[in-house]
Amino acid sequence: MRTLSLLTASVRDLGLAATADQLPGLLLTPLAMRRLKRRKLAELSRDGFDAAHGTDTAGILVGRELGPCVTRAGHLVIPYETTSEAAIRLALDGLGADFSRAVFVDLGCGKGKPLMVASTYPFRRLIGVDVSPACIEVARRNVAGYGPDRIDPARVELRVQDAADFAFPDEPLVVYLYNPFPGAVLDRVVANLEASLRESPRPAAVVYVNPHALSALRRSDLFERARTIADRMPLAAEGMPRHERAAVFVAGPG
C-alpha cells in the first residue's frame, strides 16, 4: 500500500515519464540505500558544521525514517537532505537586507541546519516547518544542543506542518527552500505568499537552493529574480556543486 501511494503521488507530482525515470531511486534496495547514505554523509560532513556545533544534520532521511511518504493532500514527501554552510551563507550574504526586521522561514526545514546558520544573523525570529515529525524532532535536538554559542530558544519556532498550509507572519520575510517539495506544492506556497504580501505589503525574499521548480516564482507578478553573489562574482562560487547554487527572488514593500 505504501509503495502504491508513493507511485501514485509521484505520477501526480512528476508525471509518468519522470516517475519511470526515477523509479529505481524511489524503490531503492536496503543495500543501495545504505550506500547512498554513506556517500551523502561523507559529502556533507566535509564542511565541518556538525563537528563544530555538536549537531546532526549531514545524514539523509528517506522512506519510513521520515514518517509519511505522501502528504495528506497526496503529494510526495521529498527525502531529507541538506547543503553546506557555505552555500547557505553565500545566498544570505547576497541579499543586502535589514535582517533585524525580518523573520527567517525555512519551509521543508529538515534537521534545521539553515535555521542554525540563520541564527548567526540578526533575524527577529526563525521558523522551521516540515511535514516529517522525525525531522522536526532532530531539529529540536540540534537547536537545543547547538554550540559553542547557544541559540536563544525564544527566537525559534519549529512546526510539523504541510508547507502548503503555512500562514506567513505579517513581517518582512526571508523564505528559504532547499528543493523541499514538488512543483505543485511550491505553486500553492507561492500563491499563499503572494496573497499574504498583497494583504500586508512588506519586503520579502525567497532563497531557493537547488531549484527544481521555478515556474511559480517566474510567473509571479510580485517577485523579480535578483542577481546573487555567484552571479556577480562567479569566482565566489567556484567549485560549488550545481545542487548548492541558489535562485533568489525579491518583492518590494508594495
C-alpha positions as CSV (number, residue, x, y, z in Angstrom):
1,M,0.0,0.0,0.0
2,R,2.8,2.4,0.9
3,T,4.5,1.7,-2.5
4,L,1.3,2.3,-4.4
5,S,0.7,5.6,-2.6
6,L,4.3,6.6,-3.4
7,L,4.0,5.8,-7.1
8,T,0.5,7.5,-7.3
9,A,1.9,10.6,-5.8
10,S,5.0,10.6,-8.0
11,V,2.9,10.3,-11.1
12,R,0.7,13.2,-9.9
13,D,3.6,15.4,-9.0
14,L,6.3,14.5,-11.5
15,G,4.4,12.8,-14.4
16,L,4.5,9.3,-15.7
17,A,7.8,9.7,-17.7
18,A,9.7,11.3,-14.8
19,T,8.3,8.6,-12.4
20,A,9.6,5.9,-14.7
21,D,13.0,7.6,-14.9
22,Q,13.2,7.9,-11.1
23,L,11.6,4.5,-10.3
24,P,15.0,2.9,-9.2
25,G,15.5,5.8,-6.8
26,L,12.0,5.6,-5.4
27,L,12.4,1.9,-4.8
28,L,16.0,1.6,-3.6
29,T,17.0,-1.7,-2.1
30,P,18.3,-1.6,1.5
31,L,21.9,-2.1,0.3
32,A,21.6,0.7,-2.2
33,M,20.1,2.9,0.5
34,R,23.0,2.2,2.8
35,R,25.5,3.1,0.1
36,L,23.6,6.3,-0.7
37,K,23.6,7.3,3.0
38,R,27.3,6.7,3.4
39,R,28.1,8.7,0.3
40,K,25.9,11.7,1.3
41,L,27.1,11.6,4.9
42,A,30.8,11.8,3.7
43,E,29.9,14.6,1.3
44,L,28.1,16.8,3.8
45,S,30.4,16.1,6.7
46,R,33.3,17.8,4.8
47,D,32.1,21.3,5.7
48,G,32.7,20.5,9.4
49,F,29.4,22.0,10.6
50,D,28.3,19.1,12.7
51,A,31.7,18.6,14.2
52,A,32.0,22.3,15.2
53,H,28.5,22.6,16.7
54,G,27.7,19.2,18.1
55,T,24.7,18.7,15.7
56,D,23.3,16.0,13.4
57,T,22.5,17.4,10.0
58,A,24.5,15.6,7.5
59,G,22.8,12.2,7.4
60,I,19.9,11.9,5.0
61,L,16.5,10.5,6.0
62,V,14.3,8.6,3.5
63,G,11.4,6.3,3.3
64,R,9.9,5.2,6.7
65,E,12.5,7.2,8.6
66,L,10.7,10.4,7.5
67,G,7.3,9.2,8.5
68,P,4.7,9.8,5.8
69,C,5.9,9.2,2.2
70,V,2.9,11.2,0.9
71,T,1.2,14.2,2.4
72,R,-2.5,14.3,3.3
73,A,-3.1,16.2,0.1
74,G,-1.4,13.3,-1.9
75,H,1.9,14.9,-2.7
76,L,5.4,13.3,-2.4
77,V,7.4,13.8,0.7
78,I,10.9,14.6,-0.5
79,P,13.8,12.7,1.2
80,Y,15.7,14.9,3.7
81,E,19.0,16.2,2.5
82,T,20.8,19.5,3.3
83,T,23.6,21.6,1.9
84,S,26.8,23.1,3.1
85,E,27.0,26.0,5.4
86,A,29.0,28.0,2.8
87,A,26.1,27.6,0.3
88,I,23.6,28.9,2.8
89,R,25.8,31.9,3.8
90,L,26.6,32.8,0.2
91,A,22.9,33.1,-0.5
92,L,22.0,35.1,2.6
93,D,25.0,37.4,2.3
94,G,24.0,38.4,-1.2
95,L,20.5,39.7,-0.1
96,G,21.7,43.0,1.3
97,A,18.6,43.2,3.5
98,D,18.0,44.5,7.0
99,F,17.7,41.2,8.7
100,S,16.9,42.8,12.1
101,R,13.4,43.5,10.9
102,A,12.8,40.2,9.2
103,V,11.6,36.7,10.0
104,F,13.6,33.7,8.5
105,V,11.2,31.0,7.4
106,D,12.6,27.6,6.3
107,L,9.9,25.6,4.5
108,G,10.9,21.9,4.5
109,C,13.5,22.7,7.2
110,G,14.5,19.1,7.8
111,K,17.0,18.8,10.6
112,G,17.4,22.6,10.9
113,K,20.8,23.4,9.5
114,P,19.7,26.6,7.6
115,L,17.9,27.7,10.8
116,M,21.1,27.3,12.8
117,V,23.1,29.2,10.2
118,A,20.5,31.9,10.1
119,S,20.6,32.2,13.9
120,T,24.0,33.9,13.5
121,Y,22.3,36.7,11.5
122,P,20.2,39.3,13.4
123,F,16.8,37.9,12.3
124,R,14.0,38.7,14.7
125,R,12.6,35.2,14.6
126,L,13.4,31.8,13.0
127,I,10.6,29.5,11.9
128,G,11.1,25.9,10.6
129,V,8.3,23.9,9.0
130,D,8.5,20.3,7.9
131,V,5.8,17.6,7.3
132,S,8.1,15.0,8.8
133,P,7.8,14.6,12.6
134,A,11.1,12.8,12.6
135,C,12.9,15.7,11.0
136,I,11.4,18.2,13.4
137,E,12.4,16.0,16.4
138,V,16.0,16.0,15.2
139,A,15.8,19.8,14.5
140,R,14.7,20.4,18.1
141,R,17.6,18.5,19.5
142,N,20.0,20.3,17.1
143,V,18.8,23.7,18.1
144,A,18.8,22.9,21.8
145,G,22.4,21.4,21.6
146,Y,23.9,23.9,19.2
147,G,27.2,25.3,20.4
148,P,29.5,26.8,21.4
149,D,27.3,29.9,21.1
150,R,23.8,29.0,22.2
151,I,20.7,29.8,20.2
152,D,18.0,31.7,22.2
153,P,15.1,29.3,22.2
154,A,12.7,32.2,22.2
155,R,13.8,33.1,18.7
156,V,13.0,29.7,17.2
157,E,9.7,28.0,16.3
158,L,9.5,24.5,14.8
159,R,6.3,23.1,13.4
160,V,5.2,19.8,12.0
161,Q,3.0,21.1,9.2
162,D,2.4,20.8,5.4
163,A,4.2,23.8,3.9
164,A,1.1,24.4,1.7
165,D,-0.9,25.2,4.8
166,F,1.6,27.6,6.3
167,A,0.4,31.1,7.1
168,F,3.2,33.6,6.7
169,P,3.7,36.1,9.5
170,D,2.9,39.8,8.8
171,E,6.6,40.9,9.0
172,P,9.4,41.3,6.4
173,L,10.4,37.8,5.3
174,V,13.3,35.7,4.1
175,V,11.8,32.4,2.9
176,Y,14.4,29.6,2.5
177,L,13.9,26.5,0.4
178,Y,16.3,23.6,-0.4
179,N,14.4,21.7,-3.1
180,P,11.9,20.8,-0.4
181,F,8.8,19.6,-2.3
182,P,7.4,19.1,-5.8
183,G,6.3,21.9,-8.0
184,A,2.6,21.5,-7.3
185,V,3.3,22.2,-3.6
186,L,5.5,25.2,-4.4
187,D,2.7,26.6,-6.6
188,R,0.5,26.6,-3.5
189,V,3.2,28.0,-1.3
190,V,3.9,30.9,-3.7
191,A,0.2,31.6,-4.1
192,N,-0.2,31.8,-0.3
193,L,2.9,34.0,0.0
194,E,1.6,36.4,-2.7
195,A,-1.8,36.6,-1.0
196,S,-0.1,37.4,2.3
197,L,2.0,40.1,0.6
198,R,-1.0,41.7,-1.1
199,E,-2.9,41.8,2.1
200,S,0.0,43.2,4.1
201,P,2.7,44.7,1.7
202,R,6.2,44.3,3.0
203,P,9.7,43.3,1.8
204,A,10.2,39.6,1.1
205,A,12.8,37.4,-0.4
206,V,12.8,33.8,-1.5
207,V,16.1,32.0,-1.4
208,Y,15.7,28.7,-3.4
209,V,18.8,26.5,-3.2
210,N,19.0,23.6,-5.7
211,P,15.9,24.9,-7.5
212,H,13.9,22.3,-9.5
213,A,10.5,24.0,-9.8
214,L,11.0,27.7,-10.6
215,S,7.8,28.2,-12.7
216,A,5.6,29.6,-9.9
217,L,8.2,32.2,-9.0
218,R,8.9,33.1,-12.6
219,R,5.2,33.6,-13.2
220,S,4.7,35.8,-10.2
221,D,3.9,39.5,-10.7
222,L,5.2,40.3,-7.2
223,F,8.6,38.7,-7.3
224,E,11.6,39.5,-9.5
225,R,14.7,37.4,-9.8
226,A,17.7,39.1,-8.2
227,R,21.4,38.6,-9.0
228,T,23.3,36.6,-6.4
229,I,26.9,37.0,-5.3
230,A,27.6,33.9,-7.5
231,D,26.0,35.8,-10.5
232,R,28.0,39.0,-9.8
233,M,31.3,37.3,-8.8
234,P,31.5,33.8,-10.3
235,L,34.8,33.2,-8.5
236,A,32.9,33.3,-5.2
237,A,31.0,30.2,-6.2
238,E,33.9,28.4,-8.0
239,G,33.9,24.7,-7.2
240,M,30.4,24.9,-5.7
241,P,28.3,21.9,-6.9
242,R,25.2,22.8,-9.0
243,H,22.9,21.5,-6.2
244,E,24.3,24.2,-3.9
245,R,23.5,27.1,-6.3
246,A,20.7,29.4,-5.3
247,A,18.0,31.3,-7.2
248,V,16.9,34.4,-5.3
249,F,13.6,36.3,-5.9
250,V,12.7,39.5,-4.1
251,A,9.5,41.5,-3.7
252,G,9.3,45.1,-2.6
253,P,7.0,46.6,0.1
254,G,4.3,47.4,-2.5
